């Protein structure tokens, strides 16, 4: 359930973009009606309306997400605040300049922030964030934890580059599909690989 909650802005972004892409003239009408006051000028083209509308909805969804947690007096973790900040800035720039390029950078910035947080904590604070999150569930040799942390750093670095490659070498619709399914699919493959790698240590401990 938490997984779906965390993906709420992404799912809404995908759904709104697909609907708007199927009727760009209607999307342009909605953007002109509700978002024109937030744009630098009125030169928005019909082809850009879907990404502008979807970006605005993603910002609203992320705001609702955090507002819900605050109203329930639940903790909003740092990663969620970071995600909101990046969505607000990249999505706001997309709406203001009606240019999807800003929002295409959002996953890369988020991936690289995650990677830098993991790497910086290990190098400068001597704290392994992966270990902090998993050591209650897993008992691993001391030498394995730094390797596991660095594996996640490498994964986030590669995902950031891959997002930019798809964003700027393929049609916008392809990038949206990759953002929704490709990123999650690759993360699932990576996690399965991690489980297979760690299984021998778990068996040894048992």
C-alpha positions in Angstrom: 0.0 0.0 0.0 2.9 2.4 0.9 4.4 1.6 -2.5 1.3 2.8 -4.3 1.1 5.9 -2.0 4.7 6.8 -2.9 4.0 6.4 -6.6 0.8 8.5 -6.4 2.3 11.5 -8.3 4.0 9.3 -10.9 0.8 7.4 -11.6 -1.3 10.5 -11.9 1.3 12.1 -14.2 1.3 9.0 -16.4 -2.5 8.8 -16.6 -3.0 12.6 -17.2 -0.3 12.6 -19.9 -1.9 9.6 -21.8 -5.4 11.1 -21.7 -4.1 14.6 -22.7 -1.9 13.0 -25.5 -5.0 11.4 -27.0 -6.8 14.8 -27.3 -4.2 17.5 -27.5 -6.7 20.2 -28.4 -8.7 19.6 -25.3 -5.5 19.5 -23.2 -4.5 22.9 -24.7 -7.9 24.2 -23.8 -7.5 23.1 -20.2 -4.0 24.4 -19.9 -5.1 27.8 -21.3 -8.0 27.9 -19.0 -6.4 26.9 -15.7 -2.6 27.5 -16.1 -2.1 30.5 -18.4 -1.6 32.8 -15.4 1.4 30.6 -14.3 3.1 30.7 -17.7 5.7 33.2 -19.0 3.7 33.9 -22.2 0.7 32.7 -24.2 2.7 31.0 -27.0 2.0 27.4 -25.8 1.7 25.0 -28.7 -0.7 22.2 -28.8 2.0 19.5 -28.9 3.4 20.8 -25.5 0.0 20.9 -23.7 0.0 17.2 -22.5 3.4 17.5 -20.7 2.5 20.9 -19.2 -0.9 19.6 -17.9 0.7 16.4 -16.5 3.5 18.3 -14.8 1.0 20.6 -13.1 -1.1 17.6 -11.9 2.1 15.9 -10.6 2.9 19.0 -8.5 -0.6 19.0 -7.1 -0.5 15.3 -6.4 2.8 15.6 -4.5 1.4 18.5 -2.5 -1.7 16.5 -1.6 0.5 13.5 -0.7 2.5 15.5 1.9 -0.6 17.4 3.1 -2.3 14.1 3.8 0.6 12.9 5.9 0.8 16.2 7.8 -2.9 16.2 8.5 -2.6 12.6 9.8 0.3 13.8 12.0 2.6 11.3 10.4 6.2 11.8 9.7 7.1 13.0 6.2 10.5 11.4 5.5 13.4 13.4 3.9 13.2 11.6 0.6 9.6 12.5 0.2 10.4 16.2 0.9 13.2 16.0 -1.6 11.0 14.4 -4.2 8.4 17.1 -3.7 11.0 19.9 -4.0 12.3 18.4 -7.3 8.8 17.9 -8.7 7.8 21.5 -7.7 10.9 23.1 -9.3 11.1 21.0 -12.5 7.3 20.9 -12.9 7.0 24.6 -12.1 9.6 25.4 -14.8 7.8 23.1 -17.2 4.6 25.0 -16.7 6.1 28.4 -16.7 8.2 28.0 -19.8 5.9 25.3 -21.3 8.9 23.2 -22.0 8.9 19.5 -21.0 12.8 19.4 -20.9 12.7 20.6 -17.3 10.5 17.7 -16.1 12.5 15.2 -18.1 15.4 16.0 -15.8 13.4 15.3 -12.7 14.0 11.5 -12.4 17.8 12.0 -13.1 18.1 14.6 -10.4 16.2 12.4 -8.0 18.3 9.3 -8.8 21.5 11.3 -8.5 20.5 12.8 -5.2 19.7 9.4 -3.8 23.1 8.1 -5.0 25.0 11.1 -3.6 23.2 10.7 -0.3 24.3 7.1 0.0 27.8 7.8 -1.1 28.3 11.0 0.9 27.0 9.3 4.1 29.4 6.4 3.7 32.5 8.5 2.8 32.1 11.6 5.0 29.8 10.5 7.9 30.9 6.9 8.1 27.2 5.9 8.0 25.9 3.2 5.7 22.2 4.2 4.9 21.5 0.9 3.3 22.6 -0.9 6.4 20.7 1.4 8.6 17.5 0.5 6.7 18.1 -3.2 6.4 20.2 -4.5 9.3 17.1 -5.3 11.4 15.9 -7.7 8.6 19.3 -8.9 7.4 22.5 -10.2 9.2 25.4 -9.7 6.8 29.2 -9.8 7.2 30.8 -6.4 7.8 32.5 -6.4 4.4 29.3 -6.9 2.5 27.5 -3.8 3.7 29.8 -1.2 2.0 29.6 -3.2 -1.3 25.8 -3.3 -1.1 25.7 0.5 -0.5 28.1 1.2 -3.4 26.0 -1.1 -5.7 23.0 1.1 -5.0 25.1 4.2 -5.7 26.1 2.7 -9.1 22.5 1.8 -9.9 21.2 5.3 -9.2 24.1 6.8 -11.2 23.3 4.5 -14.2 19.6 5.1 -13.9 20.1 8.9 -14.1 22.2 8.6 -17.2 19.7 6.2 -18.8 16.8 8.5 -18.1 18.6 11.3 -20.0 19.4 9.0 -22.9 15.8 8.0 -23.3 14.5 11.5 -22.7 16.6 13.2 -25.4 16.9 10.4 -28.0 13.3 9.1 -28.2 9.8 10.6 -28.6 8.2 12.1 -25.5 5.6 9.3 -25.3 8.5 6.7 -25.1 10.1 8.6 -22.3 6.8 8.8 -20.3 6.4 5.0 -20.8 10.0 4.4 -19.6 9.4 6.7 -16.6 6.4 4.7 -15.5 7.4 1.1 -16.4 11.1 1.1 -17.4 12.4 2.6 -14.2 10.3 0.3 -12.0 11.2 -2.7 -14.1 14.9 -2.1 -13.9 14.7 -1.5 -10.2 12.9 -4.8 -9.7 15.5 -6.6 -11.8 18.3 -5.0 -9.7 16.6 -5.9 -6.4 16.2 -9.5 -7.6 19.9 -9.5 -8.4 20.7 -8.2 -5.0 18.6 -10.9 -3.3 20.4 -13.6 -5.3 23.8 -12.1 -4.4 22.9 -11.9 -0.7 21.2 -15.3 -0.5 24.6 -17.1 0.0 25.4 -14.9 3.0 21.9 -15.4 4.5 22.3 -19.2 4.2 25.8 -19.0 5.8 24.4 -17.2 8.7 21.6 -19.7 9.1 
